[in-house]
């Protein structure tokens, strides 16, 4: 993956984290406000206080319990998202005998026209076999989860009583290097697990995110109070659990499903580019409209003769 793509991946993750903090508004004093905070954040904050004060569990344990409850509620949405991505990944792996030669031609193209035609053929092969170039990752499950993440993020930061509280000797209102490192390790494990069972081509594209994602999470964890880092830490455990379920439960079933689908409807090689992309790519190839050099010479001679006649 190129440096530009690595920066694009990092920018995407950073944008997601900014979006996470943008679902809940702030008033003039910096306190959380808005509909998402009222509907989700405030009840979560109340629940944290209930477990910490009424059940005498402390604010650290209370944050862990509420984070677990919220993650259990939205786990089906995360699994749905993983299911869609894994389905497309399995189809992509099954299609490698057809796609790999086209990708090789794209890499070895000598001219821009050869590269363009190979890229068009690759897109045609994907479309004719129902492959989604974006990996089938739908936005809806992620968008539904974001308000929950955002509300819990602010609840772990602004619940009264967290300021001055501690968990296992760690002050919850100050950044914690220990929690930051542990969070980074968990998200590195989760990222590394995403590379298991994918094709070599996909692995090359995803490798940079194995480091970019944990580094970004660590940066935001260390920039936040330990109460928020604790929320990220528990989220890392759930991300690993979700990835393991995808690897050992979802993907084996999808692999059989994809094999059956392609057995009943074998993979198609891309049809003629003229029928796929219109006559411009196939039946009417690009023509060289530059006039021959003899025509240019004749025209220039005619102009010179005309100039001489006018001068007379």
VEXDREN-2710 file (C-alpha; in Angstrom, 1 decimal):
% VEXDREN-2710
k/r/px/py/pz
1/UNK/0.0/0.0/0.0
2/UNK/1.3/3.4/-0.9
3/UNK/2.1/6.2/1.5
4/UNK/-0.9/8.1/0.2
5/UNK/-3.2/5.2/0.9
6/UNK/-1.8/4.8/4.4
7/UNK/-2.4/8.5/5.2
8/UNK/-5.9/8.1/3.7
9/UNK/-6.6/5.1/6.0
10/UNK/-5.3/7.0/9.0
11/UNK/-7.4/10.0/8.1
12/UNK/-10.5/7.8/7.8
13/UNK/-10.0/6.4/11.3
14/UNK/-9.3/9.9/12.7
15/UNK/-12.6/11.1/11.0
16/UNK/-14.5/8.2/12.7
17/UNK/-13.1/9.2/16.1
18/UNK/-14.0/12.8/15.5
19/UNK/-17.5/11.7/14.5
20/UNK/-17.6/9.7/17.7
21/UNK/-17.2/12.9/19.7
22/UNK/-19.5/14.8/17.4
23/UNK/-22.7/12.9/18.1
24/UNK/-23.1/14.7/21.4
25/UNK/-23.0/18.5/21.6
26/UNK/-21.4/20.7/24.3
27/UNK/-22.8/23.8/26.0
28/UNK/-20.8/27.0/26.8
29/UNK/-19.2/25.3/29.9
30/UNK/-18.1/22.2/27.9
31/UNK/-20.8/19.9/29.4
32/UNK/-22.5/17.4/27.1
33/UNK/-25.9/18.3/25.7
34/UNK/-28.2/17.5/22.9
35/UNK/-30.7/14.8/22.0
36/UNK/-28.2/11.9/22.0
37/UNK/-27.0/12.8/25.4
38/UNK/-30.5/13.2/26.7
39/UNK/-31.7/9.9/25.3
40/UNK/-28.6/7.7/25.7
41/UNK/-25.8/9.5/27.5
42/UNK/-27.7/10.7/30.6
43/UNK/-29.2/7.2/31.3
44/UNK/-25.8/5.6/30.9
45/UNK/-24.3/8.2/33.3
46/UNK/-27.1/7.5/35.8
47/UNK/-26.4/3.8/35.4
48/UNK/-22.7/4.3/36.1
49/UNK/-23.6/6.3/39.3
50/UNK/-26.0/3.5/40.3
51/UNK/-23.4/0.8/40.1
52/UNK/-20.7/3.0/41.6
53/UNK/-22.7/4.5/44.5
54/UNK/-25.8/2.4/45.2
55/UNK/-24.0/-0.9/44.7
56/UNK/-20.7/0.4/46.1
57/UNK/-18.7/-1.1/43.2
58/UNK/-16.7/2.1/42.5
59/UNK/-16.7/4.1/39.3
60/UNK/-14.1/2.0/37.5
61/UNK/-16.1/-1.2/37.8
62/UNK/-19.3/0.8/37.0
63/UNK/-17.8/2.0/33.7
64/UNK/-16.8/-1.5/32.9
65/UNK/-20.3/-2.9/33.6
66/UNK/-22.1/-0.3/31.6
67/UNK/-19.7/-0.6/28.7
68/UNK/-20.3/-4.4/28.7
69/UNK/-24.1/-3.9/28.7
70/UNK/-24.0/-1.4/25.9
71/UNK/-21.6/-3.5/23.8
72/UNK/-23.9/-6.5/24.3
73/UNK/-26.8/-4.5/23.1
74/UNK/-25.1/-3.4/19.9
75/UNK/-23.1/-6.6/19.3
76/UNK/-25.7/-7.9/16.7
77/UNK/-25.2/-4.8/14.7
78/UNK/-21.4/-5.3/14.7
79/UNK/-21.8/-8.9/13.7
80/UNK/-24.2/-7.9/10.9
81/UNK/-21.5/-5.5/9.6
82/UNK/-18.8/-8.2/9.9
83/UNK/-21.1/-10.7/8.1
84/UNK/-21.4/-8.4/5.1
85/UNK/-17.7/-7.7/4.9
86/UNK/-16.8/-11.4/5.4
87/UNK/-19.3/-12.5/2.7
88/UNK/-17.7/-10.2/0.1
89/UNK/-14.2/-11.3/1.2
90/UNK/-15.1/-15.0/0.7
91/UNK/-16.5/-14.2/-2.8
92/UNK/-13.3/-12.2/-3.6
93/UNK/-11.1/-15.2/-2.5
94/UNK/-13.2/-17.6/-4.6
95/UNK/-12.8/-15.3/-7.6
96/UNK/-9.0/-15.1/-7.4
97/UNK/-8.4/-17.5/-10.4
98/UNK/-10.2/-14.9/-12.5
99/UNK/-9.2/-11.7/-10.8
100/UNK/-5.5/-12.5/-10.3
101/UNK/-4.5/-12.5/-14.0
102/UNK/-6.4/-9.2/-14.5
103/UNK/-4.6/-7.6/-11.5
104/UNK/-1.3/-8.8/-12.9
105/UNK/-2.0/-7.1/-16.2
106/UNK/-2.9/-3.9/-14.3
107/UNK/0.4/-4.0/-12.5
108/UNK/2.4/-4.8/-15.7
109/UNK/0.6/-2.4/-18.0
110/UNK/3.1/-0.5/-20.2
111/UNK/0.7/2.3/-21.3
112/UNK/-2.1/4.2/-19.7
113/UNK/-4.6/2.7/-22.2
114/UNK/-3.6/-0.9/-21.2
115/UNK/-4.0/-0.1/-17.5
116/UNK/-7.4/1.5/-18.2
117/UNK/-8.7/-1.5/-20.2
118/UNK/-7.4/-3.9/-17.5
119/UNK/-9.1/-1.8/-14.8
120/UNK/-12.3/-1.8/-16.7
121/UNK/-12.1/-5.6/-17.1
122/UNK/-11.5/-6.0/-13.4
123/UNK/-14.6/-3.8/-12.6
124/UNK/-16.6/-5.8/-15.1
125/UNK/-15.6/-9.1/-13.5
126/UNK/-16.6/-7.8/-10.1
127/UNK/-19.9/-6.5/-11.2
128/UNK/-20.9/-9.6/-13.2
129/UNK/-20.2/-11.8/-10.2
130/UNK/-21.9/-9.6/-7.6
131/UNK/-18.7/-8.4/-5.9
132/UNK/-18.8/-5.1/-4.0
133/UNK/-15.6/-3.1/-4.5
134/UNK/-16.1/-1.5/-1.1
135/UNK/-16.2/-4.9/0.7
136/UNK/-19.9/-4.9/1.4
137/UNK/-19.4/-2.7/4.5
138/UNK/-22.8/-1.0/4.9
139/UNK/-23.0/2.3/6.6
140/UNK/-26.3/1.8/8.4
141/UNK/-25.1/-0.7/11.1
142/UNK/-22.1/1.6/11.8
143/UNK/-24.3/4.8/11.9
144/UNK/-26.7/3.1/14.3
145/UNK/-23.8/2.2/16.7
146/UNK/-22.2/5.6/16.7
147/UNK/-24.7/7.4/19.0
148/UNK/-24.2/4.6/21.5
149/UNK/-20.5/4.8/21.4
150/UNK/-20.6/8.6/21.6
151/UNK/-23.0/8.7/24.5
152/UNK/-20.9/6.1/26.4
153/UNK/-17.7/8.1/25.6
154/UNK/-19.2/11.2/27.2
155/UNK/-20.8/9.3/30.1
156/UNK/-17.4/7.9/31.0
157/UNK/-15.9/11.4/31.0
158/UNK/-18.6/13.6/32.5
159/UNK/-20.4/11.5/35.1
160/UNK/-20.3/13.3/38.4
161/UNK/-18.2/11.4/40.9
162/UNK/-15.6/10.1/38.3
163/UNK/-13.5/13.2/39.0
164/UNK/-11.4/12.2/42.0
165/UNK/-12.2/8.5/41.8
166/UNK/-9.7/5.7/41.1
167/UNK/-9.7/2.1/39.9
168/UNK/-6.9/-0.3/40.9
169/UNK/-4.8/2.7/41.9
170/UNK/-5.4/4.5/38.6
171/UNK/-6.9/8.0/38.8
172/UNK/-9.9/8.0/36.4
173/UNK/-9.8/11.8/35.8
174/UNK/-6.2/11.8/34.5
175/UNK/-4.5/10.1/31.5
176/UNK/-3.1/6.7/32.2
177/UNK/-0.1/5.3/30.2
178/UNK/-0.8/1.8/31.5
179/UNK/-4.4/1.7/30.2
180/UNK/-3.2/3.3/27.0
181/UNK/-0.6/0.6/26.4
182/UNK/-3.1/-2.2/27.3
183/UNK/-5.7/-0.7/24.9
184/UNK/-3.1/-0.5/22.1
185/UNK/-2.2/-4.2/22.6
186/UNK/-5.8/-5.3/22.4
187/UNK/-6.6/-3.3/19.3
188/UNK/-3.3/-4.6/17.7
189/UNK/-4.5/-8.1/18.4
190/UNK/-7.9/-7.4/16.9
191/UNK/-6.4/-5.8/13.8
192/UNK/-4.0/-8.7/13.3
193/UNK/-6.9/-11.1/13.5
194/UNK/-8.5/-9.4/10.6
195/UNK/-5.7/-10.6/8.3
196/UNK/-6.3/-14.3/9.1
197/UNK/-7.9/-16.2/6.3
198/UNK/-7.9/-13.4/3.7
199/UNK/-6.2/-13.5/0.3
200/UNK/-2.7/-12.3/-0.2
201/UNK/-3.9/-9.3/-2.2
202/UNK/-6.3/-8.3/0.5
203/UNK/-3.6/-8.8/3.2
204/UNK/-1.3/-6.4/1.4
205/UNK/-4.1/-3.8/1.3
206/UNK/-5.0/-4.2/5.0
207/UNK/-1.5/-4.5/6.6
208/UNK/-1.0/-0.8/7.2
209/UNK/-4.2/-0.7/9.3
210/UNK/-2.8/-3.3/11.6
211/UNK/-0.5/-0.5/13.0
212/UNK/-2.5/2.6/12.1
213/UNK/-5.6/1.6/14.0
214/UNK/-3.9/0.8/17.4
215/UNK/-1.7/3.8/17.2
216/UNK/-4.7/6.1/16.7
217/UNK/-6.7/4.5/19.5
218/UNK/-3.6/4.8/21.8
219/UNK/-3.3/8.5/20.9
220/UNK/-7.0/9.2/21.7
221/UNK/-6.8/7.1/24.9
222/UNK/-3.8/8.9/26.2
223/UNK/-5.4/12.3/25.3
224/UNK/-8.4/11.4/27.4
225/UNK/-9.0/10.7/31.1
226/UNK/-8.4/7.2/32.3
227/UNK/-12.2/6.7/32.6
228/UNK/-12.5/7.1/28.9
229/UNK/-9.4/4.9/28.3
230/UNK/-11.1/2.2/30.4
231/UNK/-14.1/2.4/28.1
232/UNK/-11.7/1.9/25.1
233/UNK/-10.1/-1.0/26.9
234/UNK/-13.3/-2.9/27.4
235/UNK/-14.3/-2.1/23.8
236/UNK/-11.0/-3.7/22.7
237/UNK/-12.0/-7.0/24.4
238/UNK/-15.4/-6.9/22.6
239/UNK/-13.7/-6.2/19.3
240/UNK/-11.6/-9.3/19.7
241/UNK/-14.6/-11.4/20.6
242/UNK/-16.5/-10.1/17.6
243/UNK/-13.5/-10.9/15.3
244/UNK/-13.2/-14.4/16.7
245/UNK/-16.9/-15.0/16.2
246/UNK/-16.5/-13.8/12.6
247/UNK/-13.4/-16.0/12.0
248/UNK/-14.6/-19.3/13.6
249/UNK/-18.4/-19.1/13.2
250/UNK/-19.4/-16.7/10.5
251/UNK/-16.7/-17.2/7.9
252/UNK/-16.8/-21.0/7.7
253/UNK/-20.5/-20.9/7.1
254/UNK/-20.1/-18.2/4.5
255/UNK/-17.3/-20.2/2.8
256/UNK/-19.7/-23.1/2.3
257/UNK/-22.5/-20.7/1.2
258/UNK/-20.3/-19.0/-1.4
259/UNK/-19.0/-22.4/-2.7
260/UNK/-22.6/-23.6/-3.2
261/UNK/-23.6/-20.3/-4.9
262/UNK/-20.7/-20.5/-7.4
263/UNK/-21.3/-24.2/-7.9
264/UNK/-24.9/-23.5/-9.0
265/UNK/-23.8/-20.3/-10.9
266/UNK/-20.1/-20.7/-11.9
267/UNK/-18.0/-17.5/-11.8
268/UNK/-18.2/-15.5/-15.1
269/UNK/-15.3/-14.0/-16.9
270/UNK/-15.9/-10.4/-17.9
271/UNK/-17.8/-10.2/-21.2
272/UNK/-16.6/-8.2/-24.2
273/UNK/-15.8/-4.6/-23.1
274/UNK/-17.8/-3.3/-26.0
275/UNK/-21.0/-4.7/-24.5
276/UNK/-20.1/-4.0/-20.9
277/UNK/-18.9/-0.4/-21.2
278/UNK/-20.6/0.6/-24.5
279/UNK/-19.3/0.9/-28.0
280/UNK/-16.6/3.4/-27.1
281/UNK/-14.5/0.7/-25.4
282/UNK/-15.1/-2.2/-27.8
283/UNK/-16.7/-1.9/-31.2
284/UNK/-15.4/1.7/-31.8
285/UNK/-11.8/1.8/-30.6
286/UNK/-10.1/5.1/-30.0
287/UNK/-8.9/6.5/-33.3
288/UNK/-5.9/8.6/-34.0
289/UNK/-7.4/11.8/-35.4
290/UNK/-4.0/13.5/-35.9
291/UNK/-3.6/14.4/-39.6
292/UNK/-0.7/12.8/-41.4
293/UNK/2.5/14.9/-41.8
294/UNK/2.0/15.2/-45.6
295/UNK/-1.4/16.9/-45.0
296/UNK/0.2/19.3/-42.6
297/UNK/3.0/20.1/-45.1
298/UNK/0.5/20.7/-47.9
299/UNK/-1.7/23.0/-45.8
300/UNK/1.3/25.1/-44.7
301/UNK/2.5/25.4/-48.3
302/UNK/-1.0/26.5/-49.3
303/UNK/-0.9/29.2/-46.6
304/UNK/2.5/30.4/-47.8
305/UNK/1.3/30.7/-51.4
306/UNK/-1.8/32.5/-50.4
307/UNK/0.3/35.0/-48.4
308/UNK/2.6/35.6/-51.5
309/UNK/-0.4/36.3/-53.7
310/UNK/-1.8/38.8/-51.3
311/UNK/1.5/40.6/-51.1
312/UNK/1.6/41.0/-54.8
END
